[in-house]
Amino acid sequence: MKLVDRLNPVMPFFAAMLYSIPMLTSIDIVSASVALGIWLLLFFCAGIGPRTIVRRTWPLLLAAPLSGISMLLYAKPGGEAYFSWWLINVTDNSIELATAIVVRVLAIGIPTLVALVGVDPTRLADSLAQVVKLPSRFVLGALAGTRLFSVLADDWRSLSGARRARGLGDHGAARRWFTMAFALLVAAIRRGSLLATAMEARAFGAGERTWARPSTVSWRDWVVVAVALGIAAAAIGIAVATGSYRLVGSQ
């Protein structure tokens, strides 16, 4: 079992928050590159290969380049100018800032998604109730709603097959999509109402609850928090030492 799977599900969220705050104070490429490189090395050492990283972060990998476009086109001009039209100015400064933004998005998003995507909802619910001390009614309701997401794909396939059997699914793609989406929404509301009634009948929202699976915080969890803080401190420190640190808002 991988190290990430042995952690308390709440602690990676806590570590990600503590890591992201200092990383968001700068917009230089050095600190982001250092942090991203260290995280990738740690993931490989923990048995998380490139295929797993790509599978868990592919939406971020596609969206990250888009985050630098506005900085590339509209950042404060500086250095040599390569293109200029109306409000658009592509210069050395805008290229540097755009690259730094893209790398920083990856440096913050990749470790967060790798650690959090695939977390078992039941273990997370146990941790939220026992470690964070959230109300059990809220935790169990959120867990039930999360579990229902797994049946949406099956419902969509069933609706699609039913429409095709009635001769309604071969033309009008946009209209078909909106019709099926509305039908899926109605089915989800009905299923949620039935589930809420069943949970109330079983006294899921009454009094204090006991938990079949104890959720505790171990030394591994605190090591992960310390590592996240250490990586952020090292990345910021190297950027300051090399003179590349750029405080957000000083561009």
DAZIBEL-V926290 format. One record per helix or strand. SS is the DSSP state (H for helix, E for strand). FROM is the first residue (numbers start at 1). TO is the last residue. If there is no record, write none. Layout:
ss: [SS,SS]
from: [FROM,FROM]
to: [TO,TO]
This chain:
ss: [H,H,E,H,H,H,E,E,H,H,H,H,H,E]
from: [3,9,26,29,50,69,81,88,92,121,136,173,219,247]
to: [6,23,26,45,67,74,85,91,116,130,165,201,242,247]
